[in-house]
Amino acid sequence: MDNGQLRFGDGAMGKRPPGGQKPFDEYVSDPMNPVPYTQKITLNYPRDFMTEDQRFVAGRPDVLVYQTDPLTEDLTVAGSIKPELFISSSGTDSDFIVKLIDVFPDDYLYPETGNRLPNGQPERMKPPDTSAGCVFAPGGYQMLLRGEPFPARFRNSFEKPVALVPNLPTKIAFVMPGVVHTFKKGHRIMVQIQSTWFPLVSRNPQKFLPNYKLGADADFQKATERVYHTAAYPSRIVLPVWKR
């Protein structure tokens, strides 16, 4: 077992600090226009959201996207996922949701069933029509593996929440649920960062309150969120890489 450390910056992610002139990436989080956790319109809890194609939010301006180059060999991770982010907010409280994603190659096709279509072409598996996976073509599938929110107010301890100082960089580090997964050769590792995941995660008003679940409509405000990637503020995600 080894720890694979992937650094963020300018949409890229790798073992070395990514290049680029800007010391941070930023987005505006609006709790009145939150990032949805599923593209389905349903009254139920869709179980397949746990592997849902994240392309439906990847283009939103309030979602940061980082990905590696295509892998040159299989890479297996087994254990806990540990984001270490240097962030700031124009508000006094915010959530930061980190999602780990397996990006399939652009030319990926669903597996063959072993049968033939009337035109002689191989029949391929496909997701059910009720599945969120039926919306996109399989090539470029961004398969969600794990996602976890972290309220910045608890960055020092869960016992004593502390407000953020507006626009002051600070570190948040936490442990996401573990995973056992192999990123296949040719796939990419992607991380998405956002501050809302509605309604799976209650909206943070982005204003420090003793209990933000009791906040009034007027307490909910937009905030500019930044993720830093400099030598002084090296945001990264630590993956438990299994070495055979």
LINJOHU-V563651 format. One record per residue. N is the residue number from 0. RES is the residue in one letter. PSI is psi in whole degrees, -180 to 180 (* if undefined). Layout:
# LINJOHU-V563651
n=N res=RES psi=PSI
n=N res=RES psi=PSI
This chain:
# LINJOHU-V563651
n=0 res=M psi=143
n=1 res=D psi=160
n=2 res=N psi=117
n=3 res=G psi=119
n=4 res=Q psi=121
n=5 res=L psi=123
n=6 res=R psi=148
n=7 res=F psi=159
n=8 res=G psi=129
n=9 res=D psi=39
n=10 res=G psi=-7
n=11 res=A psi=165
n=12 res=M psi=133
n=13 res=G psi=179
n=14 res=K psi=-31
n=15 res=R psi=155
n=16 res=P psi=126
n=17 res=P psi=153
n=18 res=G psi=-170
n=19 res=G psi=154
n=20 res=Q psi=-29
n=21 res=K psi=132
n=22 res=P psi=-5
n=23 res=F psi=160
n=24 res=D psi=146
n=25 res=E psi=161
n=26 res=Y psi=160
n=27 res=V psi=120
n=28 res=S psi=128
n=29 res=D psi=108
n=30 res=P psi=-15
n=31 res=M psi=-7
n=32 res=N psi=65
n=33 res=P psi=159
n=34 res=V psi=124
n=35 res=P psi=153
n=36 res=Y psi=-15
n=37 res=T psi=153
n=38 res=Q psi=-7
n=39 res=K psi=146
n=40 res=I psi=106
n=41 res=T psi=155
n=42 res=L psi=-9
n=43 res=N psi=174
n=44 res=Y psi=102
n=45 res=P psi=114
n=46 res=R psi=-32
n=47 res=D psi=3
n=48 res=F psi=-23
n=49 res=M psi=-16
n=50 res=T psi=21
n=51 res=E psi=146
n=52 res=D psi=118
n=53 res=Q psi=7
n=54 res=R psi=-22
n=55 res=F psi=-15
n=56 res=V psi=-10
n=57 res=A psi=-26
n=58 res=G psi=0
n=59 res=R psi=145
n=60 res=P psi=-13
n=61 res=D psi=23
n=62 res=V psi=122
n=63 res=L psi=138
n=64 res=V psi=126
n=65 res=Y psi=139
n=66 res=Q psi=154
n=67 res=T psi=172
n=68 res=D psi=164
n=69 res=P psi=136
n=70 res=L psi=141
n=71 res=T psi=-8
n=72 res=E psi=163
n=73 res=D psi=146
n=74 res=L psi=120
n=75 res=T psi=132
n=76 res=V psi=141
n=77 res=A psi=103
n=78 res=G psi=-161
n=79 res=S psi=149
n=80 res=I psi=132
n=81 res=K psi=95
n=82 res=P psi=142
n=83 res=E psi=103
n=84 res=L psi=140
n=85 res=F psi=117
n=86 res=I psi=165
n=87 res=S psi=164
n=88 res=S psi=147
n=89 res=S psi=-12
n=90 res=G psi=-171
n=91 res=T psi=2
n=92 res=D psi=145
n=93 res=S psi=155
n=94 res=D psi=152
n=95 res=F psi=114
n=96 res=I psi=128
n=97 res=V psi=130
n=98 res=K psi=131
n=99 res=L psi=130
n=100 res=I psi=143
n=101 res=D psi=116
n=102 res=V psi=119
n=103 res=F psi=155
n=104 res=P psi=155
n=105 res=D psi=-27
n=106 res=D psi=15
n=107 res=Y psi=139
n=108 res=L psi=152
n=109 res=Y psi=151
n=110 res=P psi=151
n=111 res=E psi=149
n=112 res=T psi=-16
n=113 res=G psi=-8
n=114 res=N psi=169
n=115 res=R psi=143
n=116 res=L psi=164
n=117 res=P psi=-27
n=118 res=N psi=2
n=119 res=G psi=-11
n=120 res=Q psi=152
n=121 res=P psi=138
n=122 res=E psi=140
n=123 res=R psi=150
n=124 res=M psi=155
n=125 res=K psi=152
n=126 res=P psi=155
n=127 res=P psi=153
n=128 res=D psi=-21
n=129 res=T psi=-3
n=130 res=S psi=145
n=131 res=A psi=-20
n=132 res=G psi=-10
n=133 res=C psi=-7
n=134 res=V psi=-41
n=135 res=F psi=156
n=136 res=A psi=152
n=137 res=P psi=-31
n=138 res=G psi=127
n=139 res=G psi=8
n=140 res=Y psi=126
n=141 res=Q psi=90
n=142 res=M psi=117
n=143 res=L psi=130
n=144 res=L psi=-50
n=145 res=R psi=148
n=146 res=G psi=140
n=147 res=E psi=131
n=148 res=P psi=152
n=149 res=F psi=117
n=150 res=P psi=125
n=151 res=A psi=-23
n=152 res=R psi=-23
n=153 res=F psi=20
n=154 res=R psi=-27
n=155 res=N psi=-37
n=156 res=S psi=159
n=157 res=F psi=-15
n=158 res=E psi=-34
n=159 res=K psi=91
n=160 res=P psi=144
n=161 res=V psi=136
n=162 res=A psi=152
n=163 res=L psi=148
n=164 res=V psi=120
n=165 res=P psi=129
n=166 res=N psi=14
n=167 res=L psi=121
n=168 res=P psi=138
n=169 res=T psi=158
n=170 res=K psi=137
n=171 res=I psi=135
n=172 res=A psi=135
n=173 res=F psi=171
n=174 res=V psi=123
n=175 res=M psi=162
n=176 res=P psi=145
n=177 res=G psi=165
n=178 res=V psi=148
n=179 res=V psi=112
n=180 res=H psi=144
n=181 res=T psi=119
n=182 res=F psi=117
n=183 res=K psi=156
n=184 res=K psi=135
n=185 res=G psi=-16
n=186 res=H psi=168
n=187 res=R psi=151
n=188 res=I psi=127
n=189 res=M psi=146
n=190 res=V psi=131
n=191 res=Q psi=140
n=192 res=I psi=133
n=193 res=Q psi=174
n=194 res=S psi=1
n=195 res=T psi=152
n=196 res=W psi=70
n=197 res=F psi=143
n=198 res=P psi=16
n=199 res=L psi=-38
n=200 res=V psi=129
n=201 res=S psi=142
n=202 res=R psi=135
n=203 res=N psi=130
n=204 res=P psi=-13
n=205 res=Q psi=22
n=206 res=K psi=128
n=207 res=F psi=123
n=208 res=L psi=150
n=209 res=P psi=-39
n=210 res=N psi=100
n=211 res=Y psi=-13
n=212 res=K psi=-10
n=213 res=L psi=10
n=214 res=G psi=146
n=215 res=A psi=167
n=216 res=D psi=-38
n=217 res=A psi=-18
n=218 res=D psi=-19
n=219 res=F psi=125
n=220 res=Q psi=154
n=221 res=K psi=153
n=222 res=A psi=142
n=223 res=T psi=118
n=224 res=E psi=138
n=225 res=R psi=142
n=226 res=V psi=120
n=227 res=Y psi=152
n=228 res=H psi=70
n=229 res=T psi=176
n=230 res=A psi=-35
n=231 res=A psi=-30
n=232 res=Y psi=74
n=233 res=P psi=84
n=234 res=S psi=142
n=235 res=R psi=169
n=236 res=I psi=133
n=237 res=V psi=120
n=238 res=L psi=140
n=239 res=P psi=90
n=240 res=V psi=129
n=241 res=W psi=119
n=242 res=K psi=122
n=243 res=R psi=*
